[in-house]
């Protein structure tokens, strides 16, 4: 039941994001960054391979809102590898319009919703702002499309394609900080 609810929630929320007209970010967030972090436990394989690996990942979504309220965002993942090494990858986007790619950033009232499409699935990050936009909490959901047996995505680390057969997303944390988190 939870898997069905998750699928409906992720896809109905993401589908609705495309229907919203771009609403400007709240002025209280101009010149600030919002950073959401979470963990994932995945069963995945490299496309075309038989061997399925259980992979632990640390996800981070960062968005900086310029003085004009324009969002600049980065999705990044880090993975632990055998023998203690780590792998890291990221992908940047400018703006919040869902028509230009697979990532949308939408503000409505005291919340920010981020939708990301993948072949056979989607990810949704929901941030609720509190205390006059001084603090936040977040939730991250990943789900497969109805009838899909896997999510196919381009790896941010190696650049190849991976097939995610299952994913369990851990609790998310959220913080707001002054200035541009990207250091520019």
N, C-alpha and C positions, 0 to 999 in steps of 0.2 A: 504494500500500500504506500509506504514512504517513497519508494522509487517512482511510482506513478505520479504521486503528488509533486515530487521534485521535478519531474519532467514537465508537467503541466505548468508549474510555477515558473520555471526557468524560461520555457518557450513562450508562454503567454505574456510574461513580463518583457521579454526581449522583443516579441512581435509588437507590443504596444509602444516600445521605445521608438520605433521607426515612425509611429503615428504622431508623436509629439513634435510640435514646432520647437526649434531650439529656444530654450528659455535661458536667459542670461544667468550666470552664476550669481549667488547673493553677493552684494557689495562687501559684506563682512569678510569674505574669503579672498578678495582681490589682493594680490601680492603675497599669498600664502600657498603652502603646499599641504596636501592631504596624502597620507601614506597608510596603506592597508597591507597587513602581512598575515599569512596563514600557512598551514602545512597541508600536503596532500600525500596520500598513500595510493599508488597506482599499480595496476597490472597492465603492462604495456609491452609492445614489441616493435622492432624496426619493421617498417612495411616490407612485406615479402619474406620475412623470416618466420620460422615456426616457433622458436624459443620465446616464451613469455617470461618477462622479468618483473619482480616486485620492486618498485622504485619509490623511495621517499623523496619528496620535493618540498622546497620552501618557496612559496610564491610571494611576490610583492607587486602591488600596483601603486604607482605614485602619480599624482597629478599636481601640476603647478598652475595656478590661475593668475594670469598676467594682470597688470593694472587696468586693463580693459575687460577683464573677465574671460579671456580666451584660454581654454584648457590645453596644456601640453602634458602628455602622459607617457608613462613607460610601464610596460609589463615585463617583469623579470622573474626568472626561476634559477635556483641553484640546486644541485643534486650532489649527494655524496656518492663517491665511487669506491669500489673495493680498494683496499690498501690505504685508505685515508685521504685520497685526493678528492678534489671537488671540481665540478663543472658549473659554469655560469653562462647565461645567455639572456638577452633582452630585446625588446622591440618597442620603438618609439612611435608616437602618433601626435599630430597637431590638430587641434580643433575637436569639436564634439559632435559633428554632424555624421549621422550613421550612413549617409549616402556615399561617402568617400572611401569606405573600407569595411573591415569587419569589426570595428570597435566604435561604440557610441557612448558618449558621456552626456547625461541628461540631468538637469537640475529641476526640481519641483518642490516648492515650499522649503522645508528643512531637510530635504534629502537629495542625494546624488545617486543615480543608478548608472552603472556601467555595464553594457552588454557586449559580448564578444562571440561572434559566430565561428564555428569550426565545422568541417564536413562531418555530419552525423551528430552534431551536438552544439552546445553553447555554454558559456560561463556568464554568470551575473554577479556583480558586486553591488551590494546595496549599503550605502552609508547614510546614517541618520545623525544629524548635527544637533547638539544640545548646548545649553548655557550660552545662548546668543552666539553660536558658532565658535565657541571656545574649546569644545570637546566633541568627540564623535564615537560611535560604535558602528561595527560593520558585520556583514554576513556575506559569505561567498558560497555560491551554489554552482555546481557543474552537473550537467545532465545530458543524456543521450536523447536524440530525436525519437519520436514514436516509431517503433519497428527497427531502429538501428541497433546493430549488435556491437558497434564500436564507434569511437570518435577518431577521426583522422586529422592530424594537425602537423604542420611543419615544426620541426624541433628548433627551439631558440638556441640550443647548444651546438648541435652538429650540423644543422641546416637540412638534414634529410627529413623523411616523413616517419612519424610514429603512429601506431594504432593503439589507442587507449581502450582496453577492454572493460575496465572498471576503475572508478576513482572515488576515494573517500576523502572529503575535505574536512580538515580540522577547524576548530574555532578561529575566528579572525580577530585581530587587534587593529586599532585605528588611532592615528594621532594627527594633529594639525600643528604645523610649525610655520613660523615667520619666514618669508623669503622663498627663493627658488631652490627646491631640493636638488635640482640638477647642477647647481653651482655656477650658473651663468650670471 
